[in-house]
């Protein structure tokens, strides 16, 4: 089963106001930003009027009266945790895969004889309990594999009056092989859809009957996924997902700036971001072997530049990381262009086993820095991230203070 909380952020805001999430016209958007800001969610009532869930505020027709709510990410996380608690009343966490804050996959197979229910009956029982407990409406898809459950949700359930969809391979081919557009299907975005159109592929039927060897030649190894999905097949299970351990880990952050920043202003932002990520690595006892900086520019002449700095040894030292940014930034950034997006990412992140030093390292200085970082970490944990700031964070164009009040780049709802 794939179960999704309908218009989750918007539904939470309706419940908090004592309003019906299905009939209330409400959007979640940070209107303190420009009208070009994206709506994080809109209620089903707004969708019925033709308003898309990720539209910009200015695109909403002026003749529609609606409520605007600023995002409160902390509140949404609390609701999501409460919903997850409902799932755990029926299903072991080992059989649940959290796909996003508002969507999970559940392997119902072994629970059907336990509860003496069909898959649809158990799914409906869970959905009703979620609504009774939290007030949040949900839809679910039932499938004989992960892919079909997702498609049953995305294409069938969301348009069904009972918020339920059921698919097996045969029904999938009977009902959805000629469905358009292809972008409605999981794992097919606008880019791949455009490429497939170049080969005369507009439906899953077209894809299923296209010569396989030609697809592999045009799409590479990913062709296997598209061929399987065209026939309604998906070999991966939740058990496989739980058992998977990635070989390499990265840790990063990205932000779009409110205006075009100068070369010097952009450097301060990069330092702020690297410092914040460094403290997170230190807190989790992690180290990184290298750091990547990517800069996006104002306008469309050139999308972005990037570069990577390798540390002498795995580190989470604030000094090593800031020195790395200072060396990397001038090699990456075009001084003649306005900086609009900054991404900092640590690569080959791993648990710190021991501290590596070379012959030129100042051991006492290293210990002093570690002690200082521990003290800063304790103060921020106790009194908040903005309780201790660097002087540069007080610059008018700095963003660290505001970002410290956000979750996932959006307002947490806390003062």
C-alpha positions as CSV (number, residue, x, y, z in Angstrom):
1,X,0.0,0.0,0.0
2,X,1.1,3.5,-0.7
3,X,-0.7,6.1,1.5
4,X,-0.6,9.8,1.0
5,X,-1.9,12.6,3.2
6,X,-4.0,14.9,1.0
7,X,-2.6,18.4,0.5
8,X,-0.8,17.8,3.8
9,X,0.5,21.2,4.8
10,X,-2.8,22.9,3.8
11,X,-4.8,20.2,5.6
12,X,-2.9,20.8,8.8
13,X,-3.6,24.5,8.6
14,X,-7.3,23.8,8.1
15,X,-7.4,21.4,11.1
16,X,-5.6,23.9,13.3
17,X,-8.3,26.5,12.4
18,X,-11.2,24.0,12.9
19,X,-12.0,24.0,9.2
20,X,-12.8,21.2,6.8
21,X,-9.6,20.4,4.7
22,X,-11.7,19.2,1.8
23,X,-14.0,22.2,1.3
24,X,-11.9,25.2,2.6
25,X,-10.1,27.4,0.1
26,X,-6.6,27.8,1.6
27,X,-3.0,28.0,0.4
28,X,0.3,27.7,2.3
29,X,2.8,30.3,1.1
30,X,5.3,32.7,2.7
31,X,3.7,36.0,1.5
32,X,6.5,38.0,3.2
33,X,8.5,37.0,0.1
34,X,7.5,38.3,-3.3
35,X,4.3,37.3,-5.1
36,X,6.6,35.0,-7.2
37,X,6.9,32.8,-4.1
38,X,5.7,29.2,-4.7
39,X,2.7,27.8,-2.9
40,X,3.8,24.9,-0.8
41,X,0.3,23.4,-0.7
42,X,-3.2,24.2,-1.7
43,X,-6.4,22.5,-0.5
44,X,-8.5,20.2,-2.8
45,X,-11.1,23.0,-3.0
46,X,-8.5,25.2,-4.6
47,X,-7.4,22.4,-7.0
48,X,-11.0,22.0,-8.1
49,X,-10.9,25.7,-9.2
50,X,-7.9,25.0,-11.4
51,X,-5.2,26.1,-8.9
52,X,-2.1,23.9,-9.1
53,X,-0.4,22.8,-5.9
54,X,3.0,24.2,-6.7
55,X,1.9,27.4,-8.5
56,X,3.2,30.9,-7.7
57,X,0.9,33.2,-5.7
58,X,0.5,35.7,-8.5
59,X,-0.8,32.9,-10.8
60,X,-3.9,32.4,-8.5
61,X,-7.0,34.1,-10.2
62,X,-7.9,37.3,-8.5
63,X,-11.6,36.4,-8.3
64,X,-10.9,33.5,-5.9
65,X,-11.3,34.3,-2.1
66,X,-8.9,32.2,-0.1
67,X,-7.0,32.0,3.2
68,X,-3.3,32.3,3.1
69,X,-1.2,30.6,5.8
70,X,2.5,31.0,6.3
71,X,4.4,27.7,6.5
72,X,4.9,26.1,9.9
73,X,7.3,23.2,9.3
74,X,7.7,22.3,12.9
75,X,3.9,21.8,13.2
76,X,3.8,19.7,10.0
77,X,6.6,17.4,11.4
78,X,4.6,17.0,14.6
79,X,1.5,15.9,12.7
80,X,3.5,13.6,10.5
81,X,4.9,11.9,13.6
82,X,1.4,11.5,15.0
83,X,0.2,9.9,11.7
84,X,3.2,7.6,11.8
85,X,2.1,6.6,15.3
86,X,-1.3,5.5,13.8
87,X,0.5,3.3,11.2
88,X,2.5,1.7,14.0
89,X,-0.8,0.6,15.7
90,X,-1.3,-1.8,12.8
91,X,2.1,-2.4,11.1
92,X,5.7,-3.0,12.3
93,X,8.2,-0.3,11.4
94,X,10.1,-3.0,9.5
95,X,7.3,-3.2,7.0
96,X,7.0,0.6,6.5
97,X,9.1,2.7,4.2
98,X,8.8,6.5,4.8
99,X,8.9,8.0,1.3
100,X,8.3,11.7,2.4
101,X,6.8,13.7,5.2
102,X,3.3,12.9,3.9
103,X,3.7,9.5,2.1
104,X,4.7,6.0,3.1
105,X,4.8,2.5,1.5
106,X,3.5,-0.4,3.7
107,X,3.9,-4.1,3.0
108,X,0.5,-5.4,4.0
109,X,1.0,-9.0,2.9
110,X,1.5,-10.8,6.2
111,X,-1.0,-8.7,8.1
112,X,-4.1,-9.7,6.0
113,X,-4.5,-13.2,7.6
114,X,-3.7,-11.6,11.0
115,X,-6.5,-9.1,10.8
116,X,-8.7,-11.3,8.6
117,X,-9.2,-8.4,6.1
118,X,-8.6,-7.8,2.5
119,X,-5.9,-5.3,1.5
120,X,-8.6,-2.7,0.7
121,X,-10.3,-3.2,4.1
122,X,-7.1,-2.9,6.0
123,X,-6.1,0.2,4.0
124,X,-9.4,1.8,4.6
125,X,-9.2,1.0,8.4
126,X,-5.9,2.7,8.6
127,X,-7.0,5.7,6.5
128,X,-10.1,6.2,8.7
129,X,-8.0,6.0,11.9
130,X,-5.6,8.6,10.5
131,X,-8.6,10.9,9.9
132,X,-10.2,10.2,13.3
133,X,-6.9,10.8,15.1
134,X,-5.6,13.8,13.3
135,X,-8.4,15.2,11.1
136,X,-6.1,14.8,8.0
137,X,-7.7,13.1,5.0
138,X,-5.7,10.5,3.1
139,X,-5.8,8.5,-0.1
140,X,-4.2,5.1,-0.7
141,X,-3.2,2.8,-3.6
142,X,-3.0,-1.0,-3.4
143,X,-0.7,-2.9,-5.7
144,X,1.0,-6.2,-6.1
145,X,4.4,-4.3,-6.0
146,X,5.7,-0.9,-4.9
147,X,5.4,0.6,-8.4
148,X,1.8,-0.5,-8.9
149,X,0.8,0.7,-5.4
150,X,2.3,4.2,-6.2
151,X,0.6,4.3,-9.6
152,X,-2.7,3.2,-8.0
153,X,-2.4,6.1,-5.6
154,X,-1.2,8.8,-8.0
155,X,-3.4,8.1,-11.0
156,X,-6.4,6.1,-9.7
157,X,-7.0,6.9,-6.0
158,X,-6.5,10.7,-6.2
159,X,-9.4,10.9,-8.7
160,X,-11.6,8.4,-7.0
161,X,-14.5,9.4,-4.7
162,X,-13.5,6.8,-2.1
163,X,-9.8,7.9,-2.3
164,X,-8.8,4.3,-3.1
165,X,-7.1,2.7,-6.1
166,X,-6.2,-1.0,-6.8
167,X,-3.9,-2.4,-9.5
168,X,-2.3,-5.6,-10.5
169,X,-0.2,-6.1,-13.7
170,X,-3.2,-7.2,-15.8
171,X,-5.5,-4.3,-14.6
172,X,-2.6,-1.8,-15.1
173,X,-2.2,-2.9,-18.7
174,X,-6.0,-2.8,-19.3
175,X,-6.6,0.6,-17.8
176,X,-3.4,2.7,-17.9
177,X,-1.4,1.5,-20.9
178,X,-2.9,4.3,-23.0
179,X,-3.0,6.9,-20.3
180,X,-1.5,10.3,-21.1
181,X,0.6,12.2,-20.2
182,X,3.5,10.0,-19.4
183,X,4.6,12.5,-16.7
184,X,1.7,11.2,-14.5
185,X,3.7,8.0,-14.0
186,X,6.2,7.6,-11.2
187,X,9.9,8.2,-12.3
188,X,9.0,9.9,-15.5
189,X,9.7,13.6,-15.5
190,X,9.4,16.2,-18.2
191,X,13.0,15.5,-19.4
192,X,12.7,11.8,-19.9
193,X,9.2,12.3,-21.3
194,X,10.5,14.7,-24.0
195,X,13.3,12.2,-24.9
196,X,10.8,9.3,-25.2
197,X,8.6,11.5,-27.4
198,X,11.5,11.9,-29.8
199,X,11.4,8.1,-30.3
200,X,7.6,8.1,-30.9
201,X,6.8,6.9,-27.3
202,X,3.8,8.7,-25.8
203,X,2.2,6.0,-23.7
204,X,3.2,3.0,-21.6
205,X,1.9,0.7,-24.3
206,X,4.4,2.4,-26.8
207,X,7.2,2.0,-24.3
208,X,6.4,-1.7,-23.6
209,X,6.5,-2.6,-27.3
210,X,9.5,-0.5,-28.2
211,X,12.6,-2.6,-29.1
212,X,14.5,-3.3,-25.9
213,X,18.0,-3.2,-27.3
214,X,17.3,0.2,-28.9
215,X,16.0,1.5,-25.5
216,X,19.2,0.3,-23.8
217,X,21.3,2.1,-26.5
218,X,19.4,5.3,-26.1
219,X,18.8,5.4,-22.3
220,X,21.6,3.2,-20.9
221,X,21.1,1.1,-17.8
222,X,18.0,3.1,-16.8
223,X,16.2,1.4,-19.7
224,X,15.7,-1.6,-17.4
225,X,13.6,0.4,-15.0
226,X,11.4,1.9,-17.7
227,X,10.9,-1.4,-19.4
228,X,9.8,-3.1,-16.1
229,X,7.5,-0.2,-15.3
230,X,5.9,-0.2,-18.7
231,X,4.8,-3.8,-18.0
232,X,3.8,-3.0,-14.4
233,X,6.8,-4.9,-12.9
234,X,9.0,-3.8,-9.9
235,X,11.4,-6.3,-8.3
236,X,12.4,-4.1,-5.4
237,X,10.7,-4.8,-2.1
238,X,10.5,-2.8,1.2
239,X,12.8,-5.5,2.6
240,X,15.3,-4.7,-0.1
241,X,15.1,-1.0,0.7
242,X,15.6,-1.6,4.4
243,X,18.7,-3.8,3.7
244,X,20.3,-1.4,1.3
245,X,23.5,0.4,2.6
246,X,24.9,3.1,0.3
247,X,28.7,3.0,-0.1
248,X,29.2,6.7,-0.2
249,X,27.6,9.4,1.8
250,X,27.4,13.2,1.2
251,X,26.0,16.0,3.4
252,X,25.0,19.3,2.0
253,X,22.8,22.4,1.9
254,X,21.6,24.8,-0.8
255,X,19.9,28.1,-0.8
256,X,18.5,30.6,-3.4
257,X,19.3,34.1,-2.4
258,X,16.7,36.9,-2.2
259,X,18.6,39.0,-4.8
260,X,21.7,39.0,-6.9
261,X,24.7,39.0,-4.5
262,X,28.1,40.5,-5.3
263,X,31.3,38.4,-5.3
264,X,32.1,39.4,-1.7
265,X,28.6,39.0,-0.4
266,X,28.4,35.5,-1.9
267,X,31.7,34.5,-0.1
268,X,30.1,35.4,3.2
269,X,27.1,33.2,2.4
270,X,29.3,30.3,1.5
271,X,31.3,30.7,4.7
272,X,28.0,30.7,6.8
273,X,26.7,27.6,5.1
274,X,30.0,25.7,5.4
275,X,30.2,26.7,9.1
276,X,26.7,25.5,9.8
277,X,27.3,22.2,8.0
278,X,30.6,21.8,9.8
279,X,28.9,22.1,13.2
280,X,26.4,19.5,12.2
281,X,29.2,17.1,11.2
282,X,30.9,17.7,14.5
283,X,27.7,17.1,16.4
284,X,27.2,13.8,14.7
285,X,30.9,12.8,15.1
286,X,31.3,12.7,11.3
287,X,34.1,13.8,9.0
288,X,34.4,14.6,5.3
289,X,37.2,13.9,2.8
290,X,36.3,16.7,0.4
291,X,33.9,19.7,-0.1
292,X,32.1,20.8,-3.2
293,X,30.9,24.4,-3.9
294,X,28.4,25.2,-6.6
295,X,27.4,28.7,-7.5
296,X,24.3,29.6,-9.6
297,X,24.1,33.0,-11.3
298,X,21.5,35.6,-12.0
299,X,20.2,35.3,-15.5
300,X,20.5,32.4,-17.9
301,X,23.7,33.0,-19.7
302,X,25.4,30.3,-17.7
303,X,23.6,28.2,-15.1
304,X,26.3,27.4,-12.6
305,X,30.0,26.7,-11.8
306,X,31.3,24.2,-9.4
307,X,34.6,23.0,-7.9
308,X,35.8,20.5,-5.2
309,X,38.4,20.9,-2.5
310,X,40.1,17.8,-1.1
311,X,41.2,17.9,2.6
312,X,44.5,16.4,3.5
313,X,42.7,14.0,5.8
314,X,39.0,13.4,6.8
315,X,38.0,16.4,8.9
316,X,35.2,18.3,10.7
317,X,37.5,21.1,11.8
318,X,35.9,24.5,11.4
319,X,39.2,26.1,10.6
320,X,40.1,23.5,7.9
321,X,36.7,23.8,6.4
322,X,36.7,27.6,6.3
323,X,40.2,27.6,4.8
324,X,38.9,25.2,2.2
325,X,36.0,27.6,1.3
326,X,38.5,30.5,1.0
327,X,40.6,28.6,-1.4
328,X,37.7,27.1,-3.4
329,X,35.5,30.2,-3.8
330,X,37.9,32.2,-6.0
331,X,38.5,29.3,-8.3
332,X,34.7,28.7,-8.8
333,X,33.0,32.0,-8.9
334,X,32.8,34.3,-11.9
335,X,33.4,37.8,-10.5
336,X,31.5,39.4,-13.3
337,X,28.2,37.7,-12.6
338,X,25.7,38.1,-9.8
339,X,25.5,35.1,-7.3
340,X,21.9,33.9,-6.9
341,X,22.3,30.3,-5.6
342,X,24.9,28.7,-3.3
343,X,25.3,25.0,-2.7
344,X,27.8,23.5,-0.2
345,X,28.3,19.8,0.0
346,X,30.6,17.5,2.0
347,X,31.6,14.3,0.2
348,X,32.7,10.9,1.5
349,X,31.2,11.5,4.9
350,X,32.0,8.9,7.4
351,X,32.1,8.2,11.2
352,X,35.2,9.7,12.8
353,X,37.3,6.8,13.9
354,X,40.4,8.7,15.1
355,X,41.9,12.1,14.6
356,X,44.6,12.2,11.9
357,X,47.5,14.6,12.2
358,X,50.6,15.3,10.2
359,X,54.1,16.4,11.3
360,X,53.1,20.0,10.9
361,X,49.9,19.9,13.0
362,X,49.7,21.9,16.2
363,X,48.1,19.3,18.6
364,X,47.4,21.8,21.3
365,X,45.7,24.2,18.9
366,X,43.6,21.3,17.5
367,X,42.5,20.3,21.0
368,X,41.6,23.9,21.8
369,X,39.5,24.2,18.7
370,X,37.7,21.0,19.5
371,X,36.9,22.2,23.0
372,X,35.6,25.5,21.6
373,X,33.4,23.7,19.1
374,X,31.9,21.5,21.9
375,X,31.1,24.7,24.0
376,X,29.5,26.4,21.0
377,X,27.4,23.3,20.3
378,X,26.2,23.0,23.9
379,X,25.2,26.7,24.1
380,X,23.2,26.5,20.8
381,X,21.5,23.3,21.8
382,X,20.4,24.8,25.1
383,X,19.5,28.3,24.0
384,X,18.8,28.1,20.3
385,X,20.9,28.3,17.1
386,X,20.9,32.1,17.2
387,X,22.1,32.4,20.7
388,X,25.7,32.5,19.6
389,X,26.6,34.1,16.3
390,X,29.7,35.2,14.5
391,X,30.1,38.9,13.7
392,X,29.7,38.3,10.0
393,X,26.2,36.8,10.6
394,X,25.0,40.3,11.7
395,X,25.7,41.8,8.2
396,X,22.5,43.1,6.6
397,X,22.8,40.7,3.7
398,X,23.7,37.6,5.8
399,X,21.2,34.8,5.9
400,X,22.3,32.5,8.8
401,X,20.0,34.0,11.4
402,X,16.9,33.7,9.2
403,X,17.9,30.2,8.1
404,X,18.4,29.1,11.7
405,X,14.7,29.8,12.2
406,X,13.7,27.6,9.2
407,X,13.2,23.8,8.6
408,X,14.0,22.6,5.1
409,X,14.3,26.2,3.8
410,X,10.8,27.2,5.1
411,X,9.5,28.9,8.2
412,X,9.3,26.5,11.2
413,X,6.5,28.5,12.8
414,X,8.5,29.3,15.8
415,X,9.4,32.9,16.8
